[in-house]
Amino acid sequence: MMPLFDLTTIRSIETAAAEAGVNLMARAGLAIAEWIGARYPASASVLAVTGRGNNGGDALVAGALLLARGYRVDALLPMGEPGSMEAIAALSAFRAAGGQVLSGWDQAQGYALALDGLFGIGLSRPLQDSARRTVERLNDLDCPILALDCPSGLDAWSGMPKPVAVRADATLTFICPKPGLYTGDGRDYSGDITLAALGLPEDWCPPWPANCGALNLPDSLALDALQRAGNSHKGDYGSVAVLGGASGMGGAVLLAARAALLSGAGKVFAGFAGECPPLDPLYPELMLRDAASLLEQPDLSVLAIGPGLGTATSAALLLEHALEQPLPCVLDADALNLLAHHPALAERVRQHPAPCVLTPHPGEAARLLGSSVADSQADRIGSARALAERFQAVVVLKGAGSLIARPGGHYRLNPTGHAGMAAAGQGDTLTGLIAGLMAQGCPAFDASAMACWLAGRGAERLARRGVGPVGLTASETAQAARAELNRWLHPAANG
């Protein structure tokens, strides 16, 4: 379990460390020096660009350690001399170790690496003119940048720049991961992320609150249902019905149904609101039906509603009929748009007797919340939590760093995937994966989190083979997710 604590909790951990006599700045400085030592030879030159607080002090402590190891390290203090006692002491030790302080940016040339120690994670207001110019000057350096804890100017929780931020090649974050490194614009600013936990005892951390977040890692999910007994049959693994496919949009239903099949569901039906084709030539195992009549199928386990459904009156009636069934539901695409425009349908979701999962992209989330896309994206965690409470459902807020939230406030932040997944049909595939895992007995929250992880990790593995990121298709993602699921369930057999 890798928790995502809020700022108040992190500050309480820092206070506990101080009361125990533990010098966190010394530990952070050592972690920085070790990170650099593992990647750069002692002949390399390093520039520490520091602010007035302890974030800058961390960089200066690291600089003194690197000087002792033979590195050339200079410091630049564009915000002025340190303001905290710890940072003042760090600058004194840096100078005593032989470190030089540059007089201006014109001297900051020819370094192998720059350390971003300007601002810490507590930045709460937009950067003013001088601070903005400092960030822009740092970005203009002709060397890689290592951000310390969080790229300066980036909101450590929303992942949004304020309004500019350091574009780091890598980030070394301390104590616990910060959500903003993984979601929103954070991925474009953070680079490769490494956690330095600083060796803090677990009992220094407060009891983990129920509304805390965590990075989405499959080892911490309840997935025992996916283990298969040798003496089993298709009926043991559930039946999924995917409903949608208005005229001209039948591909969305097929993508979702195929993904449900590839995730292991025992039987999968594809229900078309428009013309129903006779079969799926790629996956003839799928059973194709008229959407309305499919709801009369007696042995369904999970309904997935919305891919290509449209928003006509007939679509609203089909969604209403589907929500009358006491079955777990995954609601996507046009089903979400219908919820946003029909309060009675939204109330049916809130009162639904079985678990529901909503999978909005940012535009759909904004419509469901009655806000703008910009507002919902500015606080993705808050948006996902608000939707989970409003609909009393599991919510998957898709996008960079997809968020999986449930009523009560607990959420998962998915770290897998890449920009190649910003393509048509990827959401349909995710819907099918979630429904297929739920049909096999996975709880709605765990199935949603696992599906996000599988799709993202599968897409990453494809990109390493040259299949994407550009041109990655949803069909390829579904097959890669199947491979990841089997790799996770049977590591000895799959390598």
C-alpha positions in Angstrom: 0.0 0.0 0.0 1.4 3.4 -1.0 -0.7 6.1 0.7 -1.3 9.6 -0.7 -1.4 11.8 2.4 -2.7 15.3 2.4 -0.5 18.3 3.4 -1.8 18.4 6.9 -0.9 14.7 7.5 2.6 15.2 6.0 3.2 18.2 8.2 2.2 16.1 11.2 4.7 13.4 10.2 7.4 16.1 9.9 6.5 17.3 13.4 6.8 13.8 14.8 10.2 13.5 13.2 11.4 16.8 14.7 10.1 15.8 18.2 12.0 12.5 17.9 15.2 14.4 17.0 15.3 13.1 13.4 16.8 15.6 10.9 14.6 15.2 7.8 16.6 17.7 5.8 19.8 15.6 6.4 17.9 12.5 5.2 16.5 14.2 2.2 19.9 15.6 1.3 21.4 12.2 1.5 18.6 10.7 -0.7 19.3 13.4 -3.3 23.0 12.7 -3.2 22.4 9.0 -3.6 20.0 9.5 -6.5 22.7 11.6 -8.3 25.5 9.2 -7.4 23.6 6.3 -9.0 23.2 8.2 -12.3 26.1 10.7 -12.7 29.9 10.2 -12.3 31.8 12.2 -9.8 33.2 14.3 -12.6 29.8 15.7 -13.3 28.9 19.3 -12.3 25.6 20.1 -10.5 23.8 23.4 -10.0 21.5 23.7 -7.0 18.9 26.4 -7.7 17.4 27.1 -4.3 14.6 29.1 -2.7 14.4 30.5 0.8 12.8 27.6 2.5 13.6 24.0 3.5 13.2 22.7 -0.1 16.3 24.8 -0.9 18.0 23.6 2.2 17.5 20.0 1.0 19.4 20.9 -2.2 22.2 22.6 -0.2 22.7 19.6 2.1 22.9 17.4 -1.0 25.4 19.8 -2.5 27.7 19.6 0.5 27.6 15.7 0.4 28.3 15.7 -3.3 31.3 18.1 -2.9 32.8 15.6 -0.4 32.4 12.9 -3.1 34.3 14.9 -5.7 31.5 16.5 -7.6 31.6 20.1 -8.6 28.5 21.8 -7.1 27.5 25.4 -7.3 24.4 27.1 -5.9 22.2 29.9 -7.3 19.9 31.7 -4.9 17.5 33.7 -7.2 15.0 34.3 -4.4 17.6 35.6 -2.0 19.3 34.1 1.1 17.6 31.3 3.1 14.9 32.3 5.5 14.6 29.2 7.8 17.1 28.3 10.4 17.6 24.8 8.9 18.2 26.3 5.4 20.6 28.9 6.8 22.6 26.2 8.5 22.6 24.2 5.2 24.0 27.1 3.2 26.7 27.6 5.8 27.7 23.9 5.6 27.6 24.1 1.8 30.0 27.0 1.8 32.2 25.3 4.4 32.5 22.3 2.1 33.8 24.5 -0.7 30.6 25.2 -2.5 30.4 28.4 -4.5 27.3 30.7 -4.8 26.8 32.2 -8.2 26.0 35.8 -8.6 23.4 35.4 -11.4 21.8 33.3 -14.1 24.4 34.4 -16.7 26.9 32.1 -14.8 24.5 29.1 -14.8 25.9 27.4 -17.9 27.5 24.1 -18.7 26.1 21.9 -15.9 25.3 18.2 -16.2 22.2 18.6 -13.8 20.2 21.3 -12.1 18.4 20.8 -8.8 15.0 22.5 -8.5 14.9 23.5 -4.8 12.8 26.6 -5.3 9.5 25.8 -3.6 8.1 23.0 -1.5 4.8 21.2 -1.6 3.0 23.8 0.5 2.7 26.3 -2.4 -0.9 27.5 -2.2 -1.1 30.6 -4.3 -0.2 31.6 -7.8 3.4 32.6 -8.4 3.9 36.3 -8.7 6.0 38.0 -11.4 9.5 37.5 -10.0 8.8 33.9 -9.0 7.3 33.2 -12.4 10.4 34.6 -14.1 12.6 32.5 -11.9 10.8 29.3 -12.9 11.0 30.3 -16.5 14.8 30.9 -16.2 15.3 27.5 -14.6 13.3 25.9 -17.5 15.6 27.6 -20.0 18.8 26.0 -18.6 20.5 23.7 -21.1 20.7 20.7 -18.8 18.3 18.1 -17.2 16.4 19.2 -14.1 15.8 17.1 -11.0 12.8 18.5 -9.0 12.9 18.0 -5.3 9.6 16.7 -3.8 7.6 18.4 -6.5 8.4 20.6 -9.5 8.3 24.2 -8.3 5.0 25.9 -9.3 3.1 22.7 -9.6 0.2 22.1 -7.2 1.3 18.9 -5.4 -2.3 17.7 -5.1 -4.1 18.9 -8.2 -1.3 18.5 -10.7 -2.0 22.0 -12.1 0.7 24.7 -12.6 0.3 28.0 -10.7 0.3 29.1 -13.6 3.8 28.1 -14.6 5.9 25.3 -13.2 9.3 23.7 -13.6 9.4 21.1 -16.4 11.5 18.5 -14.6 13.2 15.5 -16.3 12.8 13.6 -13.0 11.3 14.2 -9.6 12.6 12.8 -6.3 9.7 13.0 -3.9 9.9 12.5 -0.1 8.0 10.6 2.6 5.0 9.6 0.3 4.0 10.2 -3.3 2.2 13.4 -4.2 -1.0 13.0 -6.3 -0.2 16.0 -8.4 2.9 14.3 -9.8 0.6 11.7 -11.5 -2.6 13.4 -12.4 -3.7 16.5 -14.4 -0.8 18.2 -16.0 1.6 16.7 -13.4 2.9 14.0 -15.7 4.1 16.5 -18.2 6.1 18.4 -15.5 7.3 15.6 -13.2 9.3 13.3 -15.5 10.5 10.1 -14.0 9.3 9.8 -10.4 11.2 8.2 -7.5 10.1 8.0 -3.9 12.5 8.5 -1.1 10.5 7.5 2.1 13.4 8.7 4.3 13.2 5.7 6.5 10.5 6.9 8.8 8.9 4.4 11.2 5.3 3.5 10.4 4.1 4.5 13.8 5.0 8.1 13.1 2.3 8.2 10.5 -1.2 8.9 11.9 -3.9 6.2 11.5 -4.8 6.1 7.9 -8.1 8.0 7.5 -10.8 6.3 5.5 -10.9 9.1 3.0 -7.2 9.0 2.2 -5.9 8.1 -1.2 -3.4 5.6 -2.5 -1.5 4.8 -5.6 -3.3 2.2 -7.6 -1.3 -1.0 -7.3 -2.9 -4.4 -7.9 -1.2 -6.1 -5.0 -3.5 -4.2 -2.6 -6.8 -5.0 -4.3 -9.2 -7.8 -3.3 -8.9 -10.0 -6.4 -9.2 -13.5 -5.0 -12.2 -14.0 -7.2 -10.0 -14.1 -10.3 -8.2 -17.2 -9.2 -9.6 -20.2 -11.2 -10.2 -23.7 -10.0 -9.5 -26.5 -12.4 -13.0 -27.9 -11.9 -15.0 -25.0 -13.2 -17.1 -24.0 -16.2 -18.2 -20.8 -18.0 -21.1 -20.3 -15.7 -18.7 -19.7 -12.8 -17.3 -16.6 -14.4 -20.4 -14.6 -15.0 -22.3 -13.1 -17.9 -22.0 -9.5 -19.1 -24.5 -7.6 -21.3 -23.2 -4.5 -23.0 -26.0 -2.1 -24.1 -25.6 0.7 -26.6 -24.8 0.7 -30.3 -27.3 3.2 -31.8 -27.2 3.5 -35.6 -23.7 4.3 -36.8 -22.1 3.6 -33.4 -22.1 -0.2 -33.2 -18.3 -0.3 -32.9 -18.4 1.1 -29.4 -20.5 -1.9 -28.2 -18.3 -4.4 -29.9 -15.1 -2.8 -28.3 -16.6 -3.0 -24.8 -18.0 -6.5 -25.3 -14.7 -7.8 -26.7 -12.9 -6.3 -23.7 -15.3 -8.0 -21.3 -14.6 -11.3 -23.0 -10.8 -10.8 -22.9 -11.0 -10.0 -19.2 -12.4 -13.4 -18.5 -16.1 -13.2 -18.3 -17.7 -16.5 -19.0 -20.4 -15.2 -21.4 -20.7 -11.8 -23.1 -23.7 -10.4 -24.9 -23.7 -7.3 -27.1 -27.0 -5.5 -27.2 -27.6 -3.0 -30.1 -30.1 -0.1 -29.9 -29.7 0.2 -33.7 -29.3 -2.5 -36.3 -27.9 -5.7 -34.8 -25.3 -7.4 -37.0 -25.5 -11.2 -37.3 -22.1 -11.8 -35.6 -18.8 -10.3 -34.7 -16.4 -11.8 -37.3 -13.3 -11.1 -35.0 -14.9 -12.6 -31.9 -17.8 -15.0 -32.9 -17.9 -16.0 -29.2 -19.9 -12.9 -28.6 -23.7 -13.2 -28.6 -25.3 -10.3 -30.4 -28.9 -9.2 -29.6 -31.3 -6.4 -29.8 -30.6 -4.2 -26.8 -34.2 -4.1 -25.4 -34.7 -7.9 -25.7 -31.3 -8.6 -24.1 -32.6 -7.2 -20.8 -34.9 -10.2 -20.6 -31.9 -12.6 -20.6 -32.3 -14.6 -17.4 -28.7 -15.3 -16.4 -27.0 -11.9 -16.6 -24.4 -10.9 -13.9 -23.5 -7.3 -14.9 -24.8 -4.7 -17.2 -22.5 -2.2 -19.1 -24.6 0.6 -20.5 -23.7 3.5 -22.7 -21.1 2.8 -25.4 -22.6 4.3 -28.6 -26.0 4.5 -27.0 -27.0 8.0 -28.1 -29.2 10.4 -26.2 -32.5 10.0 -28.0 -35.7 9.4 -26.1 -35.5 5.7 -26.9 -32.0 5.7 -25.4 -33.3 7.2 -22.1 -36.1 4.6 -22.0 -33.5 1.8 -22.5 -31.4 3.2 -19.7 -34.4 3.5 -17.4 -35.4 -0.1 -18.2 -31.8 -1.3 -17.5 -31.7 0.5 -14.2 -34.9 -1.3 -13.2 -32.9 -4.6 -13.2 -31.3 -5.4 -9.8 -27.9 -6.0 -11.4 -24.5 -4.4 -10.9 -24.0 -1.7 -13.6 -21.2 0.1 -15.4 -22.4 3.4 -16.8 -20.3 5.1 -19.5 -20.5 7.6 -22.4 -24.1 8.5 -23.4 -25.5 6.8 -20.3 -23.7 9.5 -18.3 -24.9 12.2 -20.6 -28.5 11.0 -20.0 -27.9 11.0 -16.2 -26.8 14.7 -16.5 -30.0 15.7 -18.3 -32.6 13.5 -16.6 -32.7 13.9 -12.8 -35.0 10.9 -12.4 -32.4 8.6 -14.0 -29.7 10.0 -11.8 -31.9 9.3 -8.7 -32.4 5.7 -10.0 -28.6 5.3 -9.9 -28.4 6.7 -6.3 -31.1 4.3 -5.2 -29.9 1.3 -7.2 -29.9 -1.9 -5.1 -26.7 -3.2 -6.7 -23.2 -1.6 -7.1 -22.8 0.9 -9.9 -19.7 2.2 -11.6 -19.6 5.5 -13.5 -16.7 6.1 -15.9 -16.8 9.8 -17.0 -14.1 11.6 -19.0 -13.5 15.2 -17.9 -16.3 16.6 -20.1 -18.9 14.1 -18.9 -17.7 14.7 -15.3 -18.3 18.4 -15.7 -21.8 17.8 -17.1 -22.6 15.5 -14.2 -21.3 18.1 -11.7 -22.9 21.1 -13.4 -19.5 22.8 -13.7 -17.0 23.6 -16.4 -14.3 21.2 -17.6 -11.7 23.6 -16.4 -13.2 23.7 -12.9 -13.5 19.9 -12.6 -10.0 19.4 -13.9 -8.5 22.0 -11.5 -9.5 19.6 -8.6 -9.7 16.1 -10.1 -9.6 14.4 -6.7 -12.4 16.6 -5.4 -14.4 16.1 -8.6 -14.1 12.3 -8.4 -15.0 12.3 -4.7 -18.0 14.6 -5.3 -19.4 12.4 -8.0 -19.0 9.2 -5.9 -21.0 10.9 -3.1 -23.6 12.4 -5.4 -24.4 9.1 -7.1 -23.4 6.7 -4.2 -21.3 4.8 -6.7 -17.8 4.0 -7.7 -16.5 6.7 -10.0 -13.6 6.4 -12.5 -12.6 9.9 -13.6 -10.6 9.1 -16.7 -7.7 11.1 -18.0 -4.0 11.5 -17.1 -3.8 9.8 -13.8 -7.3 8.3 -13.7 -8.9 8.5 -10.3 -11.1 5.7 -8.8 -13.2 7.0 -6.0 -15.9 5.5 -3.8 -18.4 7.0 -1.3 -16.7 8.0 1.9 -13.8 9.7 0.1 -11.3 6.9 -0.4 -9.7 7.0 -3.8 -7.0 5.4 -5.9 -4.8 7.2 -8.4 -3.7 5.1 -11.3 -0.1 5.6 -12.3 0.0 3.5 -15.5 -0.7 4.5 -19.1 0.5 7.2 -21.5 -0.8 9.8 -23.9 -1.3 7.2 -26.6 -4.5 6.1 -24.8 -6.1 9.5 -25.7 -7.8 7.8 -28.7 -11.3 6.8 -29.7 -12.6 3.6 -28.1 -10.3 3.4 -25.2 -13.1 4.3 -22.8 -15.3 1.6 -24.3 -12.5 -0.9 -23.7 -12.2 0.2 -20.1 -15.9 -0.2 -19.5 -15.8 -3.8 -20.8 -12.8 -4.6 -18.7 -14.5 -3.4 -15.5 -17.7 -5.2 -16.3 -15.8 -8.5 -17.1 -13.9 -8.4 -13.8 -17.1 -7.6 -11.9 -18.9 -10.5 -13.5 -16.2 -12.8 -12.1 -16.9 -11.7 -8.6 -14.5 -8.7 -8.1 -16.0 -5.9 -6.0 -16.9 -2.8 -8.0 -14.1 -0.6 -6.6 -11.4 -3.3 -7.0 -12.6 -4.2 -10.5 -12.4 -0.6 -11.6 -9.0 0.0 -10.1 -7.6 -3.2 -11.6 -9.1 -2.5 -15.0 -7.4 1.0 -15.1 -4.1 -0.6 -14.0 -4.3 -3.4 -16.6 -5.2 -1.1 -19.5 -2.4 1.4 -18.6 0.3 -1.2 -18.0 -0.7 -3.1 -21.2 -0.4 0.1 -23.2 3.0 0.9 -21.7 4.3 -2.6 -22.6 3.0 -2.1 -26.2 4.8 1.2 -26.5 8.1 -0.4 -25.5 7.6 -2.7 -28.5 6.8 0.2 -30.8 3.0 -0.3 -30.8 2.2 3.2 -29.8 2.1 5.6 -28.2 1.1 7.2 -31.5 -1.6 5.1 -33.3 -2.4 2.8 -30.4 -5.9 1.4 -30.8 -8.4 0.4 -28.2 -8.5 -3.2 -29.6 -4.7 -3.5 -29.0 -5.2 -2.2 -25.5 -7.8 -4.8 -24.7 -5.5 -7.6 -25.8 -2.6 -6.1 -23.9 -4.7 -5.9 -20.8 -5.5 -9.6 -21.0 -1.8 -10.3 -21.2 -1.2 -8.2 -18.1 -4.0 -9.9 -16.2 -2.5 -13.3 -16.9 1.0 -12.1 -16.2 -0.2 -10.8 -12.8 -2.3 -13.9 -11.9 0.3 -16.5 -13.2 3.7 -14.9 -13.0 5.6 -18.2 -13.1 3.8 -19.2 -16.4 4.0 -15.8 -18.1 7.4 -14.4 -17.1 
